[in-house]
Amino acid sequence: MTTTTTCEPARSRAVLSTQDFQLLQEAVLFYLRAHEDDPISSKYSNLYHRLSSAARR
């Protein structure tokens, strides 16, 4: 008689902490202020707002 053991996957962990999101948000804000005239800055602005909403979770 053969018995098989099933292993459940390990519980997933958060990759970034709330503090990490805040640090990233500050870095993006620093970039935005230094590069206001850059056409790509709108993408960084969107990232800034997404980081803000992620940090509140």
C-alpha positions in Angstrom: 0.0 0.0 0.0 1.4 3.4 -1.0 0.6 6.6 0.8 1.0 10.0 -0.8 1.6 13.1 1.1 0.2 16.4 -0.3 2.0 19.5 0.7 0.2 22.8 0.6 2.0 25.7 -0.9 3.7 28.0 1.6 1.7 31.1 2.6 2.5 34.1 0.4 4.2 37.1 1.9 4.0 40.7 0.9 7.0 41.8 -1.1 6.9 45.4 -0.2 5.9 46.9 3.2 3.8 50.0 3.7 7.0 51.9 4.5 8.5 50.8 1.2 5.5 52.3 -0.6 5.9 55.6 1.2 9.6 55.7 0.4 8.9 55.0 -3.3 6.2 57.6 -3.3 8.7 60.2 -1.9 11.3 59.3 -4.6 8.7 59.6 -7.4 7.6 63.0 -6.0 11.2 64.2 -5.9 11.6 63.1 -9.6 8.3 64.8 -10.5 9.4 68.1 -9.0 12.8 67.9 -10.7 11.4 67.0 -14.1 8.1 68.9 -14.4 8.5 69.7 -18.1 9.3 66.2 -19.1 6.6 64.6 -21.2 6.9 61.3 -19.4 6.2 63.0 -16.1 2.4 62.2 -16.4 3.3 58.5 -16.2 5.2 59.2 -13.0 2.3 61.3 -11.7 0.0 58.3 -12.2 2.5 56.0 -10.4 2.7 58.5 -7.5 -1.1 58.3 -7.1 -1.1 54.5 -7.3 1.6 54.2 -4.7 -0.5 56.5 -2.5 -3.5 54.3 -2.7 -1.4 51.2 -2.2 0.2 52.6 1.0 -3.3 53.2 2.5 -4.2 49.5 2.3 
